[in-house]
């Protein structure tokens, strides 16, 4: 697969792929039903495969270092933001951002949730896609633990992990890791295997893949977080074809649209911030709209009107990016101030 790096050595192609997947996530969380099932099948597996693609063989000999990096980039953000949103739970609840089925929490309730957060077992509703971070973390742990064996036959291990996921889903086996975790590590392994492979990125390829994936998604149930054992293999194939399609679209953007390419790469390099804050940003927009139009408070946690989905997507994208930009600037200023003080 052809890839091009920018002046900082970051992989623009993979960043654009991640940006496309994140935009599909924002679209899905606006509640628009058009192609919603197909997109729910693709977006999270694409993230996982992109992560596997970026795995460096250097870490095969430095697995402890890789584990420390995963703790820093996945485990710590999950715990930090889950605890912060746990503290903010009652504030958001009083604002009407949660549905009535989600209760106000007492101090005891909050304390009881902390151990579950520390093992990445629960998350706050406002952290919409954070379940994915937990799955990605444990799938990378499994991958790096078995990496000496996986390196010899990646495709075989893709099949092994897929088979384990199907068996676990079939018999309802729920350990700390779930069937979704093994499906995730299978996709991660496939992303690792596909490095260096040559794939077509033509518009004809994109059109054919789109037609196949859209048609197949109409008949195959399930998505990344809900596995149907009987159709998992078909689901898996559809996801691989969809990931190929998204990679081809990202390639066309990178090669033919320089300005859009830079914007998309910027978004793709900040997916964690978007994943963290997009749901809160959308709910706060609903809060403002409901208060300004004097609608019932119940409308705050409902899916927005379809006609407003572009606005919700824009807010879900720009608010996290704005927070990221400001926080980086503040940290830089503080760092400069500390250095000047010394």
C-alpha positions as CSV (number, residue, x, y, z in Angstrom):
1,X,0.0,0.0,0.0
2,X,1.5,3.3,-1.0
3,X,1.9,5.7,1.9
4,X,3.3,9.2,2.1
5,X,4.7,10.9,5.2
6,X,4.7,14.6,6.0
7,X,7.7,16.7,7.2
8,X,7.3,15.4,10.8
9,X,7.4,11.8,9.7
10,X,3.7,11.2,10.5
11,X,1.8,9.0,8.1
12,X,-0.7,11.2,6.3
13,X,-2.5,8.3,4.6
14,X,-3.3,6.6,7.9
15,X,-4.2,9.9,9.6
16,X,-6.7,10.6,6.8
17,X,-8.2,7.1,7.2
18,X,-8.6,7.7,10.9
19,X,-10.2,11.1,10.2
20,X,-12.8,9.5,7.8
21,X,-13.6,6.9,10.4
22,X,-14.0,9.6,13.1
23,X,-16.3,11.7,10.8
24,X,-18.4,8.5,10.2
25,X,-18.6,8.1,14.0
26,X,-19.9,11.7,14.4
27,X,-22.4,11.1,11.7
28,X,-23.6,7.9,13.4
29,X,-24.0,9.7,16.7
30,X,-26.4,12.3,15.2
31,X,-28.9,9.5,14.7
32,X,-29.4,9.9,10.9
33,X,-30.6,6.4,9.7
34,X,-29.2,6.7,6.1
35,X,-26.5,4.0,5.7
36,X,-26.2,3.9,9.5
37,X,-25.9,0.1,9.7
38,X,-23.1,0.0,7.1
39,X,-21.2,2.8,8.8
40,X,-21.6,1.2,12.3
41,X,-20.0,-1.9,10.8
42,X,-16.9,-0.1,9.5
43,X,-15.8,2.8,11.6
44,X,-14.4,1.2,14.7
45,X,-12.7,-1.8,12.9
46,X,-11.0,0.7,10.6
47,X,-9.5,2.4,13.6
48,X,-8.2,-0.9,14.8
49,X,-6.7,-1.9,11.5
50,X,-5.1,1.5,11.2
51,X,-3.5,0.9,14.6
52,X,-2.2,-2.5,13.6
53,X,-0.9,-1.1,10.4
54,X,1.2,1.4,12.4
55,X,2.7,-1.3,14.6
56,X,6.5,-1.2,14.3
57,X,8.5,-4.4,14.3
58,X,10.9,-2.6,16.7
59,X,8.5,-3.4,19.4
60,X,8.8,-7.1,18.9
61,X,12.1,-6.9,20.7
62,X,10.9,-4.1,23.1
63,X,7.5,-5.3,24.2
64,X,7.7,-3.7,27.6
65,X,8.3,-0.3,26.0
66,X,5.3,-0.9,23.7
67,X,3.2,-1.8,26.8
68,X,4.2,1.4,28.5
69,X,3.2,3.5,25.4
70,X,-0.2,1.8,25.3
71,X,-0.7,2.5,29.0
72,X,0.1,6.2,28.3
73,X,-1.9,6.6,25.1
74,X,-4.9,4.4,25.9
75,X,-5.2,3.3,29.5
76,X,-4.4,6.6,31.2
77,X,-6.7,8.8,29.0
78,X,-9.5,6.3,29.6
79,X,-9.1,6.5,33.4
80,X,-8.5,10.2,33.5
81,X,-11.4,11.3,31.5
82,X,-13.8,8.7,32.9
83,X,-13.0,10.0,36.4
84,X,-13.4,13.6,35.3
85,X,-16.8,12.9,33.7
86,X,-17.8,10.8,36.8
87,X,-17.3,14.0,38.9
88,X,-19.3,16.0,36.3
89,X,-22.1,13.4,36.1
90,X,-24.6,15.1,38.4
91,X,-24.0,18.5,36.8
92,X,-24.8,17.1,33.4
93,X,-27.7,15.2,34.9
94,X,-29.2,18.3,36.4
95,X,-28.9,20.0,33.0
96,X,-30.9,17.2,31.4
97,X,-28.2,15.8,29.3
98,X,-28.9,12.2,30.5
99,X,-32.0,10.2,29.9
100,X,-34.3,9.5,32.8
101,X,-33.0,5.9,32.9
102,X,-29.7,7.2,34.1
103,X,-29.9,8.2,37.8
104,X,-28.2,11.0,39.7
105,X,-25.3,9.5,41.6
106,X,-24.6,9.7,45.3
107,X,-21.0,10.0,46.6
108,X,-21.2,6.3,47.5
109,X,-22.2,5.4,43.9
110,X,-19.3,7.4,42.5
111,X,-16.8,5.7,44.8
112,X,-18.1,2.3,43.9
113,X,-17.6,3.1,40.2
114,X,-14.0,4.0,40.6
115,X,-12.6,0.4,40.7
116,X,-14.6,-0.5,37.6
117,X,-13.1,2.5,35.8
118,X,-9.6,1.5,36.9
119,X,-10.0,-1.9,35.1
120,X,-11.7,-0.2,32.1
121,X,-15.0,-1.9,32.7
122,X,-17.4,1.0,32.8
123,X,-17.5,4.5,31.3
124,X,-19.7,7.6,31.5
125,X,-22.4,8.0,28.8
126,X,-20.9,11.3,27.7
127,X,-17.8,9.4,26.7
128,X,-19.7,7.8,23.8
129,X,-17.1,5.7,22.1
130,X,-14.8,5.1,25.0
131,X,-15.7,1.4,25.1
132,X,-13.6,1.2,22.0
133,X,-10.5,2.4,23.8
134,X,-10.9,-0.4,26.3
135,X,-11.2,-3.0,23.5
136,X,-8.3,-1.5,21.6
137,X,-6.1,-1.5,24.8
138,X,-6.8,-5.2,25.6
139,X,-6.5,-6.3,22.0
140,X,-3.0,-4.7,21.7
141,X,-2.0,-6.4,25.0
142,X,-3.0,-9.7,23.5
143,X,-1.2,-8.9,20.3
144,X,2.1,-7.9,21.8
145,X,2.0,-10.9,24.2
146,X,1.6,-13.3,21.2
147,X,3.6,-11.2,18.7
148,X,6.6,-13.6,18.4
149,X,4.1,-16.2,17.1
150,X,1.9,-13.8,15.2
151,X,4.8,-12.5,13.2
152,X,5.4,-16.0,11.7
153,X,1.9,-16.4,10.3
154,X,-0.3,-13.2,10.7
155,X,-3.2,-14.4,8.6
156,X,-3.4,-17.7,10.5
157,X,-3.7,-15.8,13.7
158,X,-6.3,-13.5,12.2
159,X,-8.4,-16.7,11.7
160,X,-7.6,-18.0,15.2
161,X,-8.7,-14.8,16.9
162,X,-11.8,-14.6,14.7
163,X,-12.7,-18.2,15.6
164,X,-12.2,-17.5,19.4
165,X,-14.5,-14.4,19.0
166,X,-17.2,-16.6,17.3
167,X,-17.0,-19.3,20.0
168,X,-17.2,-16.8,22.8
169,X,-20.2,-15.1,21.2
170,X,-21.9,-18.4,20.5
171,X,-21.7,-19.7,24.1
172,X,-21.9,-16.3,25.8
173,X,-18.5,-16.5,27.4
174,X,-17.8,-13.2,29.2
175,X,-14.4,-12.8,30.9
176,X,-12.7,-9.5,31.4
177,X,-12.0,-9.7,27.7
178,X,-15.0,-10.2,25.4
179,X,-15.7,-11.7,22.0
180,X,-15.4,-8.1,20.7
181,X,-11.8,-8.0,22.1
182,X,-10.7,-11.0,20.1
183,X,-12.5,-9.7,17.0
184,X,-10.5,-6.5,17.6
185,X,-7.2,-8.3,17.9
186,X,-8.0,-10.1,14.7
187,X,-8.5,-6.8,12.8
188,X,-5.4,-5.4,14.5
189,X,-3.4,-8.4,13.2
190,X,-4.8,-8.0,9.7
191,X,-3.8,-4.4,9.7
192,X,-0.3,-5.5,10.7
193,X,-0.2,-8.1,7.9
194,X,-1.4,-5.8,5.2
195,X,1.6,-3.4,5.5
196,X,3.5,-3.3,2.3
197,X,0.8,-4.9,0.3
198,X,-0.2,-3.2,-3.0
199,X,-3.9,-2.4,-3.3
200,X,-5.8,-0.6,-6.0
201,X,-6.9,3.0,-5.1
202,X,-8.7,3.9,-8.3
203,X,-12.2,5.5,-8.4
204,X,-13.5,2.4,-10.2
205,X,-12.3,0.3,-7.3
206,X,-14.0,2.6,-4.8
207,X,-17.2,2.5,-6.8
208,X,-17.2,-1.3,-6.9
209,X,-16.4,-1.7,-3.2
210,X,-19.0,0.8,-2.2
211,X,-21.7,-1.0,-4.2
212,X,-20.7,-4.4,-2.7
213,X,-20.4,-3.1,0.9
214,X,-23.7,-1.2,0.8
215,X,-25.6,-4.1,-0.7
216,X,-24.1,-6.7,1.6
217,X,-24.7,-4.6,4.7
218,X,-28.4,-4.7,3.9
219,X,-28.5,-8.4,4.6
220,X,-25.7,-9.1,7.1
221,X,-26.6,-8.1,10.7
222,X,-24.3,-7.1,13.5
223,X,-21.5,-4.6,14.1
224,X,-18.2,-4.4,16.0
225,X,-19.8,-4.4,19.4
226,X,-22.5,-6.9,18.7
227,X,-21.5,-10.2,17.2
228,X,-23.9,-12.7,15.5
229,X,-21.9,-16.0,15.3
230,X,-23.6,-17.3,12.2
231,X,-22.8,-14.2,10.1
232,X,-19.5,-13.1,11.7
233,X,-17.4,-14.4,8.8
234,X,-19.5,-12.5,6.3
235,X,-19.4,-9.5,8.5
236,X,-15.6,-9.8,8.7
237,X,-15.3,-9.9,4.9
238,X,-17.5,-6.8,4.5
239,X,-15.5,-4.9,7.0
240,X,-12.2,-5.7,5.2
241,X,-13.7,-4.6,1.9
242,X,-15.1,-1.4,3.5
243,X,-11.7,-0.7,5.1
244,X,-10.1,-1.1,1.6
245,X,-12.7,1.4,0.3
246,X,-11.9,3.9,3.0
247,X,-8.2,3.5,2.4
248,X,-8.7,4.1,-1.3
249,X,-10.8,7.3,-0.6
250,X,-8.1,8.5,1.8
251,X,-5.4,7.9,-0.9
252,X,-7.4,10.0,-3.5
253,X,-7.8,12.8,-1.0
254,X,-4.1,12.7,-0.2
255,X,-3.0,12.7,-3.8
256,X,-5.5,15.1,-5.3
257,X,-6.7,17.5,-2.6
258,X,-3.7,19.0,-0.8
259,X,-5.6,21.4,1.4
260,X,-8.3,18.9,2.3
261,X,-5.5,16.4,2.9
262,X,-3.9,18.7,5.5
263,X,-7.2,19.3,7.3
264,X,-8.1,15.6,7.4
265,X,-4.6,14.6,8.6
266,X,-4.9,17.2,11.4
267,X,-8.3,15.7,12.4
268,X,-6.9,12.2,12.2
269,X,-4.0,13.0,14.5
270,X,-6.5,14.3,17.2
271,X,-9.1,11.5,17.2
272,X,-8.8,10.9,21.0
273,X,-9.9,14.5,21.8
274,X,-12.8,14.2,19.3
275,X,-13.8,10.9,20.8
276,X,-13.7,12.4,24.3
277,X,-15.6,15.6,23.8
278,X,-17.9,15.1,20.8
279,X,-20.9,13.7,22.7
280,X,-20.7,16.4,25.3
281,X,-20.5,19.1,22.7
282,X,-23.5,17.7,20.9
283,X,-25.6,17.5,24.1
284,X,-24.6,21.0,25.1
285,X,-25.8,22.2,21.7
286,X,-29.1,20.4,22.3
287,X,-29.3,22.1,25.7
288,X,-28.8,25.6,24.1
289,X,-31.4,24.9,21.4
290,X,-34.0,23.5,23.8
291,X,-33.6,26.4,26.2
292,X,-33.7,29.0,23.5
293,X,-36.8,27.5,21.8
294,X,-38.6,26.6,25.1
295,X,-38.9,23.0,24.2
296,X,-39.4,20.2,26.8
297,X,-36.2,19.3,28.6
298,X,-36.6,15.7,27.4
299,X,-35.5,16.9,23.9
300,X,-32.0,17.5,25.2
301,X,-31.0,13.8,25.3
302,X,-33.0,12.8,22.2
303,X,-31.4,12.5,18.8
304,X,-31.5,15.8,17.0
305,X,-33.7,16.5,14.0
306,X,-32.2,15.0,10.9
307,X,-32.1,18.4,9.2
308,X,-29.6,19.6,11.9
309,X,-27.1,16.8,11.6
310,X,-24.5,18.9,9.7
311,X,-24.5,21.4,12.6
312,X,-24.2,18.7,15.2
313,X,-21.3,17.1,13.3
314,X,-19.6,20.4,13.0
315,X,-20.0,21.2,16.7
316,X,-18.9,17.7,17.6
317,X,-15.7,18.2,15.6
318,X,-14.8,21.9,16.2
319,X,-15.4,22.0,20.0
320,X,-12.9,19.1,20.7
321,X,-10.4,20.5,18.2
322,X,-10.8,24.0,19.8
323,X,-10.2,22.5,23.3
324,X,-7.1,20.6,22.0
325,X,-5.7,23.8,20.4
326,X,-6.2,25.9,23.5
327,X,-4.9,23.3,25.9
328,X,-1.7,22.8,23.8
329,X,-1.1,26.6,23.7
330,X,-1.6,26.9,27.5
331,X,0.7,24.0,28.1
332,X,3.3,25.6,25.9
333,X,3.0,28.9,27.6
334,X,3.3,27.3,31.0
335,X,6.4,25.4,29.9
336,X,8.0,28.5,28.6
337,X,7.1,30.3,31.8
338,X,8.7,27.6,33.9
339,X,11.8,27.6,31.7
340,X,12.1,31.4,31.9
341,X,11.7,31.2,35.7
342,X,14.6,28.8,36.0
